[in-house]
């Protein structure tokens, strides 16, 4: 029986020598017996850093964090708006003895006061024929010829006044004359 011994001279040659030894031991002519394990060699030098690997899968969403502290209050502001017409009164044609109704709608802050007047006169005083409903609707009943004229919706608050006029024309109802037979 023969034993094969081989010493490795240079670490750089060790790989090639080991490969040659393996090839010899695998032939039918020789019997190779593995010897005892040798001492651990010294640590080799560190290799070069490899490239960045592919990105892994996205992880699960984390728990919700605590609520942050409350911020400071902003400055107190109040929007002031002068009166503005949303809906203006329209011109009307009334029939003597009939009814005419004007309407307007206004916005603003503070809430505007609304009143009505006829051109050339002061605020319309309510009476049996003239009434103001919810301050934005003027109704004149039993129309007469002297009711004809311009009516003005006036809205005011501390920041301004807005006016919107509408014309009322009065027509007489047609009369039928009976012609003799």
C-alpha positions in Angstrom: 0.0 0.0 0.0 1.4 3.4 -0.8 0.7 6.7 0.7 0.8 9.9 -1.1 2.3 12.9 0.6 2.5 16.3 -0.9 3.5 19.6 0.6 2.1 22.8 -0.6 4.9 25.4 -1.2 3.1 28.6 -2.0 -0.5 29.6 -1.1 -1.1 30.8 -4.6 -0.1 27.4 -6.0 -2.3 25.5 -3.5 -5.4 25.4 -5.6 -3.6 23.9 -8.6 -1.7 21.4 -6.5 -4.9 20.3 -4.7 -6.6 19.7 -8.1 -3.7 17.6 -9.3 -3.8 15.6 -6.1 -7.5 14.9 -6.6 -7.0 13.7 -10.1 -4.3 11.3 -9.1 -6.4 9.8 -6.3 -9.3 9.2 -8.6 -7.3 6.9 -10.9 -7.6 3.1 -10.6 -3.9 2.6 -10.0 -3.6 4.4 -6.7 -5.3 4.3 -3.4 -5.5 7.6 -1.5 -6.2 7.9 2.1 -7.2 11.2 3.6 -4.9 12.3 6.4 -5.8 14.1 9.6 -7.2 17.7 9.4 -4.5 20.3 9.4 -4.3 23.5 11.5 -6.5 26.4 10.7 -4.6 28.8 8.5 -4.4 32.6 8.9 -7.3 34.7 7.8 -7.1 35.9 4.3 -7.4 39.5 3.1 -10.8 41.1 2.6 -12.2 41.0 -0.9 -13.5 43.9 -2.8 -17.0 45.3 -2.0 -19.7 43.9 -4.2 -22.3 45.9 -6.1 -25.7 46.8 -4.6 -28.2 44.0 -4.7 -31.8 44.2 -5.9 -34.4 46.0 -3.7 -36.3 43.6 -1.5 -40.1 43.6 -1.1 -41.9 46.4 0.7 -42.4 45.7 4.3 -45.7 46.0 6.2 -47.1 49.4 7.2 -46.0 50.5 10.6 -48.3 51.5 13.5 -49.9 54.9 13.6 -47.9 57.4 15.5 -49.2 59.6 18.4 -51.1 62.8 17.7 -48.9 65.8 17.5 -49.3 68.9 19.8 -52.0 71.3 19.0 -50.8 74.4 17.1 -51.4 78.0 18.1 -54.7 79.7 17.3 -54.6 82.0 14.3 -55.7 85.6 14.5 -59.4 86.3 15.1 -60.9 87.6 11.9 -64.4 88.7 11.1 -65.4 89.2 7.5 -67.3 92.3 6.9 -69.2 92.6 3.7 -71.2 95.6 2.5 -74.7 94.9 1.1 -74.8 93.2 -2.2 -77.9 92.3 -4.3 -78.4 88.7 -5.0 -81.8 89.3 -6.6 -82.8 92.8 -7.9 -86.5 93.9 -8.2 -87.9 93.8 -11.8 -89.9 96.4 -13.7 -93.7 95.7 -13.5 -96.8 96.6 -15.5 -99.9 96.7 -13.3 -103.5 97.1 -14.1 -105.5 99.8 -12.3 -107.3 98.1 -9.4 -104.9 95.1 -9.4 -101.8 94.2 -7.3 -98.1 94.8 -7.9 -95.4 92.9 -6.0 -91.7 93.8 -6.0 -89.0 91.6 -4.5 -85.3 91.9 -3.8 -82.7 89.7 -2.0 -79.5 91.0 -0.4 -76.4 89.6 1.4 -73.8 91.2 3.6 -72.3 91.1 7.1 -73.6 92.3 9.4 -77.0 91.5 8.0 -78.2 94.5 6.0 -81.4 96.3 6.9 -83.8 96.5 3.9 -86.4 99.1 3.2 -88.4 100.5 0.3 -89.1 104.0 -1.0 -90.7 105.6 -4.0 -88.5 107.9 -6.0 -88.9 111.5 -4.8 -90.2 110.5 -1.4 -89.0 109.1 1.9 -89.3 105.5 3.1 -92.7 104.0 2.2 -94.9 104.0 5.3 -97.1 100.9 5.5 -100.8 101.5 5.1 -103.9 99.6 4.0 -102.7 99.3 0.4 -98.9 99.2 0.9 -97.2 96.4 2.8 -93.6 95.1 3.2 -93.2 91.4 4.0 -89.9 90.1 5.5 -88.4 93.5 4.5 -87.6 92.2 1.0 -91.1 92.1 -0.6 -93.2 95.2 -1.4 -96.9 94.7 -2.2 -99.2 97.4 -3.4 -102.9 96.5 -3.7 -105.8 98.3 -5.4 -103.4 100.1 -7.8 -104.2 103.7 -8.8 -102.6 105.9 -11.4 -100.6 107.9 -8.9 -98.9 104.6 -7.8 -97.0 104.6 -11.1 -93.3 105.5 -10.7 -89.9 104.1 -9.6 -89.6 102.0 -6.5 -86.2 101.5 -4.9 -85.1 98.6 -2.7 -82.4 100.0 -0.3 -80.1 97.8 1.8 -77.6 99.1 4.3 -75.3 98.0 7.1 -72.4 99.8 8.8 -70.1 99.2 5.8 -72.3 100.6 3.0 -75.6 101.2 1.2 -76.8 99.5 -2.0 -79.9 100.5 -4.0 -81.7 98.8 -6.8 -84.7 100.5 -8.6 -87.6 99.1 -10.5 -90.3 100.8 -12.5 -94.1 100.4 -12.0 -96.3 101.3 -14.9 -100.1 101.4 -14.5 -102.5 100.6 -17.3 -106.2 100.9 -17.3 -108.3 97.8 -17.8 -110.0 97.7 -21.1 -113.6 98.9 -21.2 -116.2 97.3 -23.4 -118.9 99.5 -24.7 -122.2 98.0 -25.5 -123.3 99.2 -28.9 -127.0 99.4 -29.5 -128.7 96.6 -31.3 
